């Protein structure tokens, strides 16, 4: 597959039922974007600004940040609160 980047503006665009598996995004502004029912399994995020990011109702199995096992940490915190991950 040829690697091709196109410069474009799509502010406010809506995407539904799109197949973007294997897509590459560089120098992309997704500030304020909303992702619902999105499969990011196996995705890799590098040099990203996650300030203010909220994640809810997510499968975090195997999720790592800076090499740390986030799933294990979240399970530990939930156990302290008497809750659990589904």
FENRA-V762205 format. One line per field, one symbol per residue. psi: psi as a letter, one per 30 degrees, with the letter a starting at -180 (. if undefined). A space follows every 10 residues. Layout:
psi=???
//
This chain:
psi=kkjkkkklkh kglkkkhkjg kflkkkhkjg kglkkkhkjg kflkkkhljg kgkkkkhkjg kgkkkhfkje eeeeeeeeee fgalk.
//
